[in-house]
Amino acid sequence: MLNYIWAFMIIIGVLYGSFTGKMAEISQAAIDSSKEAVTLCITMAGVISLWVGLMEIAKSAGLIKKLTKGLGPFIHFMFPRIPKGHESLDYIATNIIANVLGLGWACTPAGLKAMEKLADLEKERGNPAYISDMERIASNEMCTFLILNISSLQLIPVNMIAYRSQYGSVNPAVIIAPAIVATLFSTLVAIVYCKIKDR
């Protein structure tokens, strides 16, 4: 659906430009935007490499394991029906840690693995939607995990800092405090919402 929306917007823009005699401006904007997109990709690739590398160092040093253990009570509170020691718990913890540190790219693989393991858990429970090849229905745990993922608290909004730096902000890190407040509030609302709906 999103592809159709973008295609429609591009076609409307080109038609409007051709009817108003501004095709030169549209062509120039397309060239400038392409250059800017490549520059931004290179900047973000560097930021991704740095933070994913730091995440791997933290993992090798055992820091992620300690943080996962520390998150145990919170995870049990949010996912009381997942059996202790289930594989999905480690992936959920890793995903939450990466999100809190603002490493959206590093948390995606852990999030996908967590969903996969939660689907396996539904198979073990004998949920018919997961045993057959029918359209699957998300379990309560999956919905809770997704909501937590979307609303996640972020201590360091790496993406936003990188974007602000790329576009010439004098103080790109000034958004850290507002981001912490906003994401803390969104996470608290998500927790309350999940607990109400989980009944």
SULTA-V809137 format. One record per residue. N is the residue number from 0. PSI is psi in radians with two decimals (* if undefined). Layout:
[[N,PSI] [N,PSI]]
//
This chain:
[[0,-0.73] [1,-0.66] [2,-0.71] [3,-0.70] [4,-0.82] [5,-0.75] [6,-0.75] [7,-0.78] [8,-0.71] [9,-0.80] [10,-0.77] [11,-0.75] [12,-0.78] [13,-0.76] [14,-0.76] [15,-0.75] [16,-0.70] [17,-0.62] [18,-0.46] [19,0.07] [20,0.57] [21,0.56] [22,-0.57] [23,-0.74] [24,-0.68] [25,-0.76] [26,-0.76] [27,-0.72] [28,-0.68] [29,-0.75] [30,-0.81] [31,-0.73] [32,-0.67] [33,-0.78] [34,-0.78] [35,-0.68] [36,-0.74] [37,-0.76] [38,-0.76] [39,-0.70] [40,-0.73] [41,-0.76] [42,-0.84] [43,-0.58] [44,-0.70] [45,-0.76] [46,-0.77] [47,-0.83] [48,-0.77] [49,-0.92] [50,-0.63] [51,-0.66] [52,-0.76] [53,-0.66] [54,-0.73] [55,-0.69] [56,-0.79] [57,-0.65] [58,-0.80] [59,-0.56] [60,-0.12] [61,0.06] [62,-0.71] [63,-0.68] [64,-0.73] [65,-0.74] [66,-0.65] [67,-0.74] [68,-0.72] [69,-0.53] [70,-0.14] [71,-0.93] [72,-0.71] [73,-0.77] [74,-0.70] [75,-0.65] [76,-0.72] [77,-0.53] [78,1.12] [79,-0.39] [80,-0.04] [81,2.19] [82,2.56] [83,2.42] [84,0.00] [85,2.48] [86,-0.59] [87,-0.52] [88,-0.71] [89,-0.74] [90,-0.67] [91,-0.79] [92,-0.78] [93,-0.73] [94,-0.77] [95,-0.77] [96,-0.82] [97,-0.69] [98,-0.77] [99,-0.64] [100,0.01] [101,0.33] [102,1.20] [103,-0.63] [104,-0.67] [105,-0.41] [106,-0.27] [107,-0.86] [108,-0.71] [109,-0.67] [110,-0.74] [111,-0.72] [112,-0.66] [113,-0.77] [114,-0.69] [115,-0.78] [116,-0.59] [117,-0.60] [118,-0.70] [119,-0.66] [120,-0.68] [121,-0.61] [122,-0.77] [123,-0.59] [124,-0.17] [125,0.43] [126,2.06] [127,-0.50] [128,-0.35] [129,-0.32] [130,-0.73] [131,3.11] [132,0.34] [133,3.01] [134,2.25] [135,2.58] [136,2.27] [137,2.38] [138,2.96] [139,-0.71] [140,-0.72] [141,-0.78] [142,-0.76] [143,-0.79] [144,-0.75] [145,-0.76] [146,-0.75] [147,-0.71] [148,-0.77] [149,-0.68] [150,0.08] [151,2.38] [152,2.37] [153,2.11] [154,-0.62] [155,1.77] [156,1.37] [157,-0.79] [158,-0.91] [159,-0.68] [160,-0.75] [161,-0.76] [162,-0.78] [163,-0.68] [164,-0.75] [165,-0.65] [166,0.36] [167,0.42] [168,2.42] [169,-0.66] [170,1.42] [171,-0.43] [172,0.03] [173,-0.32] [174,-0.04] [175,-0.90] [176,-0.86] [177,-0.62] [178,-0.70] [179,-0.80] [180,-0.84] [181,-0.81] [182,-0.51] [183,-0.78] [184,-0.80] [185,-0.62] [186,-0.73] [187,-0.74] [188,-0.73] [189,-0.74] [190,-0.83] [191,-0.79] [192,-0.83] [193,-0.72] [194,-0.64] [195,-0.81] [196,-0.47] [197,-0.32] [198,*]]
//
